Amino acid sequence: MNSQKFVILALSAMSIVFSGCNIKIDSQAVNPKEYLKADTTPAEVYQKNTNEHFYNPFNFSHTDFGRLILVSIDDHPKIKTVELVVQNDNKGAFVVVYYHNGKVENYINPLLSIDKKYLVPNVDWEIAGEQDFDFVFEDTQKGIHFALDFTTKNEQRIKIKLQENHADTKRYSFLAAIGAELSEVKRFPFIYLREAGFIPVEGTEVSFEIDGKKMKLTKVPIKVEGQNCFKIVYSLTPLPFFWNEERDTYLSPEKITNIQKYQKGNTMYSFIYNNGYTELERITYKANGHSARYRFSPSFPDIASLKTGSEREGKFCLGIDDIDGVIGGTYFAIKTNGEITIDFHPEKCWQPMPGKDWVSAYRYHAKIKSTADDRLRIQSEWTIK
């Protein structure tokens, strides 16, 4: 079974084994000014869109992870990792227990208010119960102060205490390698970690007990930014955005003639008008005081106006707040026999482990068909290869 199938566990991928190296953390993968080269779509690919409507094939969502911390241990036969996620209100929280056999248990407190679909992504995951567990998770002048006391459904009591003693803690921003070992997803997890880091071994007081027995903390096998660290990862500002959830529905036409920007809910669409056809240059999705950006080059085509047999290829970048180029990839759109096919292939990201970028295993595929009543039906899915 695969145990790393949810948002936060992927942080542990930051400590993949290297030898004789030092993990350097980077906030972006590509330079958008170089990656998104100026290009335009020839008007010949279009036919007259008599409805003069814009059809949006994209969707976005988010959830509320105010802070998170993940702690791994070496010497328990069943449990390998425990994490705590606290909502922005500092009241709602949940604990996740990861087992060596791939099973994952979520324990939620009574004040948790996020959508439970983000807690149970597949059959290996379960919400094991609700309990009013005790926790502390603070950023102090000396660094992270963390404590957790809860009991699993098998009546195992777990107690964790941690106190950093560093007045000059350096923090980072990076993409969580959440999809490195996933086998299936319903939506692309664009999770960016701000004010994040590893807990250094030197100067840190930490204990992890299960039923009163002290556990051995896992250590990252090489240095992280020059420091020996525990395999304890935290983020004080995790930004969990999700892109293009799989769906089978009808697209709603939007009347947006001759405007450069259009806002609907949390999403701002920025357009370029190419010989009268509406193309998407950029999408900005805002939530919880932050924003995720999706940029296209050339601008994403006016799908409702594509001629049969026409096709377009381009590149895209995903960014967060003031950091652009976090993920880079390619897109493809073609219309054949009255059906529009859209493919997105993320290709580039920063990751600590060697080898192919984990995002490159992901593919988004959508089919858009015109129905008898002149509506556009979209059916989409993500695959991981």
C-alpha positions in Angstrom: 0.0 0.0 0.0 1.0 3.6 -0.6 1.2 5.7 2.6 2.1 9.1 1.1 -1.2 10.0 -0.4 -2.3 13.2 1.3 -1.2 16.8 1.3 1.0 17.1 4.4 2.7 13.7 4.4 4.5 14.7 1.2 6.6 17.0 3.3 8.5 14.0 4.4 9.7 13.6 0.8 11.9 16.6 1.6 14.2 14.1 3.4 14.9 11.6 0.7 18.3 9.9 1.2 21.2 11.6 -0.4 24.9 10.9 0.3 27.6 13.6 0.6 25.1 16.4 -0.3 23.4 19.4 1.2 19.7 20.0 0.4 19.3 23.5 -0.9 15.7 24.8 -0.8 14.4 26.9 -3.7 11.1 28.8 -4.0 10.6 28.4 -7.8 11.4 26.1 -10.7 11.4 28.3 -13.8 11.9 31.9 -14.7 8.6 33.0 -16.3 10.2 35.7 -18.4 12.3 33.1 -20.1 9.9 30.1 -19.9 6.8 31.9 -21.2 8.1 33.3 -24.4 5.9 35.8 -26.2 3.7 34.0 -28.8 0.3 34.6 -30.3 -2.5 32.4 -31.7 -3.2 32.9 -35.4 -6.8 34.0 -36.0 -7.1 31.3 -38.7 -7.7 28.6 -36.0 -11.0 30.3 -35.1 -14.5 30.4 -36.6 -17.2 32.9 -35.6 -18.6 32.3 -32.2 -22.2 33.3 -32.7 -23.0 33.3 -29.0 -20.2 35.6 -28.2 -19.8 33.8 -24.8 -16.7 32.8 -22.9 -16.7 29.2 -21.7 -14.3 28.5 -18.7 -13.0 25.0 -18.6 -11.1 25.6 -15.3 -12.0 25.2 -11.6 -10.2 25.9 -8.4 -10.6 25.3 -4.7 -8.8 25.7 -1.4 -8.9 24.6 2.2 -7.7 26.0 5.6 -4.5 24.8 7.0 -3.3 27.5 9.3 -0.2 25.7 10.6 1.2 22.2 10.3 4.0 20.1 11.8 5.0 16.5 11.0 7.2 14.3 13.2 8.7 11.0 12.2 10.1 8.2 14.4 12.3 5.2 13.7 11.6 2.4 16.2 7.9 1.7 16.4 6.7 -1.5 14.6 3.5 0.1 13.3 3.5 4.0 13.6 6.0 6.0 11.6 4.7 9.6 11.5 2.4 11.8 13.4 1.3 15.3 12.3 -0.8 18.1 13.6 -2.7 20.6 11.4 -4.3 23.6 13.0 -6.8 25.9 11.3 -6.3 29.7 11.2 -8.7 30.2 14.1 -6.3 28.3 16.3 -9.3 26.2 17.4 -10.1 23.6 14.7 -7.4 21.0 14.4 -6.8 17.4 13.3 -4.1 14.8 14.0 -2.9 12.3 11.3 -1.3 9.0 12.2 0.6 7.3 9.4 1.3 3.5 9.7 4.0 1.4 8.0 1.3 -0.7 6.3 0.0 2.3 4.4 -3.1 2.9 6.6 -3.7 6.5 7.7 -6.0 7.6 10.5 -7.4 11.1 11.1 -8.5 12.3 14.5 -10.5 15.5 14.4 -11.4 17.9 17.2 -15.0 19.2 17.7 -14.1 22.6 16.3 -12.7 21.5 12.9 -14.6 23.1 10.1 -12.8 22.1 6.8 -14.3 19.9 4.1 -13.7 16.3 5.1 -12.9 15.4 1.4 -9.4 16.7 2.0 -9.0 14.2 4.9 -10.1 11.0 3.2 -8.6 10.9 -0.4 -8.9 7.1 -0.8 -9.8 3.8 0.9 -6.5 3.7 2.9 -7.6 6.8 4.8 -10.2 7.1 7.5 -11.6 9.5 10.0 -10.9 7.4 13.1 -12.8 9.5 15.6 -13.4 12.8 17.2 -11.7 13.8 20.4 -10.8 17.0 22.2 -7.1 16.4 22.3 -4.6 18.8 23.9 -2.1 20.7 21.7 0.2 23.7 21.6 1.8 25.0 18.4 3.4 28.4 18.7 6.2 30.4 17.1 8.2 31.9 20.0 11.2 34.1 20.2 13.3 30.9 20.6 11.6 29.1 17.7 8.8 26.4 17.5 7.1 25.3 20.7 5.0 22.2 20.0 3.1 19.8 22.3 0.5 17.1 21.5 -1.3 14.6 23.7 -4.0 12.3 22.2 -5.1 8.6 22.2 -5.5 6.4 19.1 -8.5 4.2 18.5 -6.3 1.3 19.6 -5.9 3.0 23.0 -2.3 4.0 22.4 -1.5 7.3 24.1 0.9 9.5 22.1 2.7 12.5 23.7 5.0 14.8 21.9 6.9 17.8 23.3 9.3 20.1 21.3 11.0 23.4 22.0 13.5 25.0 19.7 16.2 27.2 21.2 17.3 29.3 18.3 16.7 33.1 18.2 17.8 33.4 14.5 15.7 30.6 12.9 15.8 30.9 9.1 12.6 29.9 7.2 11.9 29.1 3.6 9.2 28.9 1.0 8.9 25.9 -1.3 6.5 23.6 -3.1 5.4 20.5 -1.1 6.3 17.4 -3.0 2.9 16.0 -2.2 2.4 14.0 -5.3 5.8 12.2 -5.3 4.2 8.8 -4.4 0.5 9.3 -5.1 -1.2 6.8 -7.3 -4.5 8.7 -7.9 -5.9 12.2 -7.4 -9.2 13.9 -8.0 -7.7 17.4 -8.2 -4.1 18.7 -8.7 -2.7 19.6 -5.2 -0.9 22.9 -5.6 0.3 23.1 -2.0 2.9 25.8 -1.2 4.6 26.1 2.1 5.6 29.5 3.4 7.5 30.2 6.7 8.5 26.6 6.5 11.6 24.6 7.7 13.1 21.6 9.4 13.8 21.4 13.1 17.6 21.4 13.7 19.1 18.7 16.0 21.4 21.2 17.8 19.7 23.1 20.6 16.3 21.4 20.3 14.5 19.8 23.2 12.2 17.1 21.9 10.5 13.9 23.2 8.1 11.4 21.6 6.3 8.9 23.8 3.9 6.1 23.0 2.3 4.6 26.1 5.1 6.1 28.2 7.9 4.6 26.1 10.3 7.0 24.5 10.7 6.8 20.7 13.8 7.5 18.6 13.3 10.6 16.4 14.2 10.1 12.7 16.9 12.4 11.4 17.4 13.7 7.9 20.4 11.7 6.5 22.1 14.7 5.1 22.3 18.4 6.0 19.5 20.8 5.1 20.8 24.2 4.3 24.0 23.3 6.2 22.3 22.0 9.4 21.7 18.5 10.8 18.0 18.2 11.2 15.3 15.9 12.6 12.8 14.7 10.1 10.4 17.2 11.6 8.9 19.6 9.1 6.6 22.5 9.7 5.0 25.4 8.0 3.5 28.4 9.7 1.7 29.4 6.5 0.8 26.4 4.3 -1.2 27.4 1.3 -3.4 24.5 0.1 -4.8 25.3 -3.4 -6.3 22.8 -5.7 -6.6 23.0 -9.5 -9.1 21.4 -11.9 -11.1 18.9 -9.8 -12.4 16.1 -11.9 -16.0 16.6 -13.0 -18.8 15.7 -15.4 -20.9 18.8 -15.8 -22.0 21.5 -18.2 -20.0 24.7 -18.7 -21.8 27.9 -18.0 -21.5 30.6 -20.7 -20.2 34.0 -19.5 -21.1 37.2 -21.4 -17.8 39.2 -21.2 -17.6 41.1 -24.5 -14.8 43.7 -24.7 -13.5 43.6 -21.1 -10.0 42.8 -20.0 -10.8 41.4 -16.6 -13.7 39.4 -15.3 -14.2 38.3 -11.6 -16.4 35.5 -10.5 -16.3 34.5 -6.8 -12.7 34.1 -5.7 -11.4 34.0 -9.3 -10.1 36.8 -11.6 -9.8 36.1 -15.3 -7.5 38.3 -17.4 -8.1 38.3 -21.2 -6.5 39.2 -24.4 -8.7 39.9 -27.4 -7.2 38.3 -30.5 -9.1 39.6 -33.6 -12.3 39.6 -31.6 -11.7 36.2 -29.9 -11.5 36.0 -26.1 -8.3 34.3 -24.9 -7.2 33.7 -21.3 -3.8 35.2 -20.4 -3.9 34.7 -16.7 -6.1 33.4 -13.9 -5.8 34.5 -10.3 -7.5 32.6 -7.5 -7.6 34.3 -4.1 -8.3 32.7 -0.7 -7.4 33.2 2.9 -5.4 36.4 2.1 -3.2 34.7 -0.6 -3.4 34.1 -4.3 -2.5 31.3 -6.8 -1.8 32.4 -10.3 -2.0 30.5 -13.6 -0.4 32.1 -16.6 -0.5 30.9 -20.3 1.8 31.5 -23.3 0.3 31.9 -25.8 -2.9 32.8 -24.1 -5.3 29.9 -23.7 -7.6 29.8 -26.7 -11.2 30.6 -27.0 -12.4 27.0 -27.0 -15.9 27.7 -28.2 -14.6 29.4 -31.4 -12.1 26.8 -32.5 -12.4 25.5 -36.0 -12.7 21.7 -36.5 -9.2 20.4 -37.1 -7.4 23.3 -35.4 -5.1 22.8 -32.5 -2.9 24.9 -30.2 0.0 24.1 -27.9 1.6 26.4 -25.3 3.1 26.6 -21.9 1.8 27.6 -18.5 3.3 28.6 -15.1 1.8 28.4 -11.6 2.7 30.9 -9.0 1.9 31.9 -5.4 1.6 35.4 -4.1 4.8 37.2 -5.1 6.6 34.1 -6.2 6.2 33.1 -9.8 7.3 30.0 -11.8 6.7 27.5 -9.0 5.5 24.9 -11.5 6.0 25.0 -15.3 4.3 22.8 -17.9 2.6 22.5 -21.3 -1.0 22.6 -22.5 -2.6 21.3 -25.7 -6.1 22.0 -27.2 -7.6 20.5 -30.3 -11.0 20.3 -31.9 -12.0 17.3 -33.9 -15.4 16.0 -35.0 -17.2 18.5 -32.9 -15.2 17.6 -29.7 -12.7 19.7 -27.9 -9.8 17.9 -26.2 -7.7 19.7 -23.5 -4.5 18.3 -22.0 -2.3 19.8 -19.3 1.0 18.4 -18.4 3.0 19.8 -15.5 6.7 19.3 -16.2 9.0 21.3 -13.9 9.1 22.0 -10.2 11.7 22.3 -7.4 12.2 19.1 -5.4 14.9 17.8 -3.1 15.1 14.3 -4.5 17.1 13.4 -7.6 15.5 12.2 -10.8 12.5 13.3 -12.8 10.4 16.1 -11.4 7.4 14.5 -9.6 4.9 16.8 -11.2 5.8 15.4 -14.7 3.9 12.2 -13.8 0.6 14.1 -13.8 -1.7 14.5 -16.7 -5.0 16.4 -16.9 -7.4 15.3 -19.7 -10.7 16.9 -20.6 -13.3 16.2 -23.3 -15.8 18.9 -24.2 -18.7 18.1 -26.4 -21.6 20.1 -27.8 -25.0 18.6 -26.8 -28.2 18.6 -28.7 -29.5 21.6 -26.8 -26.3 23.6 -27.7 -24.6 23.3 -24.3 -21.0 22.3 -23.7 -20.5 19.2 -21.5 -17.1 18.7 -19.9 -15.8 15.4 -18.6 -12.3 15.4 -17.1 -9.8 13.3 -15.1 -6.3 13.3 -13.7 -4.0 10.4 -14.4 -0.6 9.6 -12.9 1.9 7.7 -14.9 
